[in-house]
Amino acid sequence: MPFRFARIPGVDGKVLVTSEVGEFEFLDEVDFMAFAAGTLSPATDTYADLQGKHFLAEGDYSSTLRMVAAKYRTRKSFLKGGPALHVFVVTLRCDHSCRYCQVSRQTADQARFDMSAETAAAAIDLMFQTPSPSLTVEFQGGEPLLAFPRIRQIVEAIEERNLVEGRAITYSMTSTLHQADGEVLEFLRRHDFQLSTSLDGPEALHDANRPRPGRESHRRTLDGIGRVREALGERSLSALTTLTRESLKYPEAIVDEYVRLGFPSIFLRPLSPFGFAAKAAQRIGYGMEEFLPFYERALAYILELNRMGVAIQEAYTGFLLSHILTPFPTGYVDLRSPTGAGLGARVYNYDGGVYASDEGRMLAEMGDHSLRLGTVHDSHADLMRSEGMQLLLATGVAEALPGCSDCAFLPYCGADPVFNLAREGDPVGHRPTNAHCVKHTGLFRILFRYLAEADPHVVRTFTSWVTQRPVRRLPDAEAA
C-alpha cells in the first residue's frame, strides 16, 4: 500500500513510515529496506504489525481498501457541511498598540471603523445560507467589546432567526477583557460565550509586548480574567501567548505565569506575517530556526511539570497529536487539507467585505485583495464560485503540492495558501524555504522523537491531552 517515510533526528537506526491515512510505525533499517523492496518475511512480527495497520495487504485486498477508504473519509470528514466557523469583525478599534498586531487597528475613537447594523444583518443572512448544522459565531476586532452594542444586536438577531433554523450555535470572542463590566459579563454568561484572551507571560514581558495608554496592560488583563472566571466559570476562558524575539528568552517564565494563574493550557504562538507584525518584523521577528529550540525547551519543561503533578498542556501540541494519534479531524482549520480557508471558515469584515479566513482579511488590509470573496450582499453560492475561492481550492490541497505530496508528515499537516501568499507572494510557496513547512516539519520531528522514545509518562501525558482526560483517569492499557 502507499506509504511515505522519514528519518527522525535523535531516533537512531529507525525509519518512520506513515500511511495515506496517518497510521505510523518505526522500522529498523533492515526491515525498512525489506518492506520497501517487498521482501519482508510474513513470519515476522513487523510484517503482522504493518498488515494490521494496512501498510500491506495479501491476496484479495478489497476489504483492506474498504477499511482504508473508511479511515480516509473519517480523516477528511471536516469537508461535510461547509463553513462552520463564522467570524464577525465588529470593529477595528482597539485601546492597545501591540507591536505584533496582525490587524491594521484603529484608535478607540474611530467609530467609522465599526460594523453597521445593516452590514451585520446581511452577514447573518449570509451565514444561515451555509448548510452546516453546527455554527460557531466568533467576534473579533480590534477590541470587539468596544462595539458591544453591535455584538448584542448580532446575537439577539441570530437567536431569533435560529428559532426557525434550528442550528447548534456556539458563541466565542477574542478580547483583552478590559471592557468586560457587569452588564457585558451578564450578557456573555446568558449566551454561554467561550472567551479567549492574550497573556504574553510575566508582567514586564506582557506590558512590553502589549502597551496601552496608561500602561498596566498586564494588571488590567488579570483583573479581567478574575471577573470573567467569577461570572462565567473557570472553563469559559482560555489564553494564548504571542511570541516576540524577546519572548524566546523566557520559555519557563512564560509557562510558569500560566501555571500561576491556573490555566490548564498554553498556546505558544509564533508571530504572524500580517499587519503591523509584518512591519515590525526586523525589530521583534525571528526565523523558525529560533522558534523551534524555544518550543522544544518549553515543551520539555511542560512535560516535566506534568511529571511533577502540575497539569498543563501546550494547546498546539494537542492539535498535532490528535492528528497523529487519532483518525479524527480537529477544529483547527489551519491544519486542514483541503484548506480550511473558505471551506471551514468565513470572515465578515466591519466594512461588509467577506474573506475566506481572518488572515485573508489581514492580507487585504496590507493591500492584497486576492482573497476577498465578495461582500455580505452576495450569495453563498457566489462566494464559493469567486476568484478568491478558486485560487484557494487550486493551491490548498497539500496532497497535490510539490514538497508536500511525498512528505511523511502529510497526513497530519495542512495546506496554508494564505500564509504562503503573505510570506512569499505565491499561494503554493517554496518548501525548502517555506516558514510554514520548516515550522511544522520541526514540530513533527520533535513529537515523533518523543513517540519513538515511548517514555511511559510522556505517552500518558500526550494521551491525556488528546482525550482531554486527566492522567489519573487513564487506564494503563489506553496509554500503552
C-alpha positions, 0 to 999 in steps of 0.5 A, a space after each residue: 500500500 502507499 506509504 511515505 517515510 522519514 528519518 527522525 533526528 535523535 531516533 537512531 537506526 529507525 525509519 518512520 513510515 506513515 500511511 495515506 491515512 496517518 497510521 505510523 510505525 518505526 522500522 529498523 533499517 533492515 526491515 525498512 529496506 525489506 518492506 520497501 523492496 517487498 521482501 519482508 518475511 510474513 513470519 515476522 512480527 513487523 510484517 503482522 504489525 504493518 498488515 494490521 495497520 494496512 501498510 500491506 495487504 495479501 491476496 484479495 485486498 478489497 476489504 483492506 481498501 474498504 477499511 482504508 477508504 473508511 479511515 480516509 473519509 473519517 480523516 477528511 470528514 471536516 469537508 461535510 457541511 461547509 463553513 462552520 466557523 463564522 467570524 464577525 469583525 465588529 470593529 477595528 478599534 482597539 485601546 492597545 498598540 501591540 507591536 505584533 498586531 496582525 490587524 491594521 487597528 484603529 484608535 478607540 475613537 474611530 467609530 467609522 471603523 465599526 460594523 453597521 447594523 445593516 452590514 451585520 444583518 446581511 452577514 447573518 443572512 449570509 451565514 444561515 445560507 451555509 448548510 452546516 448544522 453546527 455554527 460557531 459565531 466568533 467576534 473579533 476586532 480590534 477590541 470587539 467589546 468596544 462595539 458591544 452594542 453591535 455584538 448584542 444586536 448580532 446575537 439577539 438577531 441570530 437567536 431569533 432567526 435560529 428559532 426557525 433554523 434550528 442550528 447548534 450555535 456556539 458563541 466565542 470572542 477574542 478580547 483583552 477583557 478590559 471592557 468586560 463590566 457587569 452588564 457585558 459579563 451578564 450578557 456573555 454568561 446568558 449566551 454561554 460565550 467561550 472567551 479567549 484572551 492574550 497573556 504574553 507571560 510575566 508582567 514586564 514581558 506582557 506590558 512590553 509586548 502589549 502597551 496601552 495608554 496608561 500602561 498596566 496592560 498586564 494588571 488590567 488583563 488579570 483583573 479581567 480574567 478574575 471577573 470573567 472566571 467569577 461570572 462565567 466559570 473557570 472553563 469559559 476562558 482560555 489564553 494564548 501567548 504571542 511570541 516576540 524575539 524577546 519572548 524566546 528568552 523566557 520559555 519557563 517564565 512564560 509557562 510558569 505565569 500560566 501555571 500561576 494563574 491556573 490555566 490548564 493550557 498554553 498556546 505558544 504562538 509564533 508571530 504572524 506575517 500580517 499587519 503591523 507584525 509584518 512591519 515590525 518584523 526586523 525589530 521583534 521577528 525571528 526565523 523558525 530556526 529560533 522558534 523551534 529550540 524555544 518550543 522544544 525547551 518549553 515543551 520539555 519543561 511542560 512535560 516535566 511539570 506534568 511529571 511533577 503533578 502540575 497539569 498543563 498542556 501546550 494547546 498546539 501540541 494537542 492539535 498535532 497529536 490528535 492528528 497523529 494519534 487519532 483518525 479524527 479531524 480537529 477544529 483547527 482549520 489551519 491544519 486542514 487539507 483541503 484548506 480550511 480557508 473558505 471551506 471551514 471558515 468565513 470572515 465578515 469584515 466591519 466594512 461588509 467585505 467577506 474573506 475566506 479566513 481572518 488572515 485573508 482579511 489581514 492580507 487585504 488590509 496590507 493591500 492584497 485583495 486576492 482573497 476577498 470573496 465578495 461582500 455580505 450582499 452576495 450569495 453563498 453560492 457566489 462566494 464559493 464560485 469567486 476568484 478568491 475561492 478558486 485560487 484557494 481550492 487550486 493551491 490548498 490541497 497539500 496532497 497535490 503540492 510539490 514538497 508536500 505530496 511525498 512528505 511523511 508528515 502529510 497526513 497530519 499537516 495542512 495546506 496554508 495558501 494564505 500564509 504562503 501568499 503573505 510570506 512569499 507572494 505565491 499561494 503554493 510557496 517554496 518548501 525548502 524555504 517555506 516558514 510554514 513547512 520548516 515550522 511544522 516539519 520541526 514540530 513533527 520531528 520533535 513529537 515523533 522523537 518523543 513517540 519513538 522514545 515511548 517514555 511511559 509518562 510522556 505517552 500518558 501525558 500526550 494521551 491525556 491531552 488528546 482525550 482531554 482526560 486527566 492522567 489519573 483517569 487513564 487506564 494503563 492499557 489506553 496509554 500503552 
